[in-house]
Amino acid sequence: MMVFGHSATGGASYSGDLKSAFDCIDDPYVDINFVGAVSLKVRMAEVHCRNESENVVRFEYKDFKTDVTALFVAVHTGNTTLVRKLLV
């Protein structure tokens, strides 16, 4: 059972559902270090330099598909409460 990515618990780490995440952490049968595939939306910035004119900065969002742990997802989403719980 994958807990922190796409799972029956609804992706507790990615969605910010602390109650489900803490229940999974406390369950001795759940591997919280499981590496699962997720799709993260990451903000990218590009600077276009032009000769003798102003530089242009463009921002866009890209989907980044990778294998990650619950700790990485919690850090990426800025969930400090869950990060602290996973590090203890």
N, C-alpha and C positions, 0 to 999 in steps of 0.2 A: 504494500500500500504506500503510495507516494503521498506525503503529507503536505509539503510546503510548496509544491508546484501546482500541477493540475491533478486534483485528487477528489475523493469523496468529501473531504472537509472543505472544499472550495478554495483551496490555495490559501491557507491561513496566513502564511508569511507574506504573500504578495498582496492580499486584500486588506491586511491590517486587522484581521479578526483575532484579537489577543486571547480571548477565551478558548477558542479552538486550538490556537497555537500552544498555549500553556497546557491544555489537556493532552495534546500530542507529546509534548516534552515530558510530562509526568508519566506517560504510559511506557512501561518497560519493554513492550514489544515493538515500539516504533523506533526506527533508526533515524535520529535527527540529523545524522551526517550523510544521509542518502543524497546522491548526486542525481538530479533530474533535469530534463530538458525544459527550458522556459523561453519565452519570447519577451525580451525587455525593450521598452521604447526609450531610446537614448537621444538626448539633444546634442547635435553636432554643430560646430561652428566652423565656417570656412572664411578665410580672408583672401580676397582677390586683390592683388596689387597691380596697379596700372601705372604706366609711365606718365608722368606729368599730370596726373589727376588724382583725385581722392581715392583712397582704398575703400573697398566695399566689404562689409562683413555680412555674411548670410548664415542664418540659423535654420536648421531643418531637423526633423525627428526621423530617426531610422530605427527599424526593428532589428534587434540584435538577438539571434537565436544561439543559445549556448547551453552547456551543462553546468549547473550551479548548485550550491548547497543552500540551505535555509538561511544560514548566516549571511551569505552574499546578498540574497534577495532582501533580507531585513535591512542591511546596510544601504543597499541601493535605493530602497523606498524611504529611508530616513526614520525607521521605526526603532528609536533608541531603547524603548522598554524591552522589546523583543531581543535586540542585540545583547543587552545586559544579561537577560535570562539565558540566552544561548551560550554566552561566554562563561557562565558560572558552572 
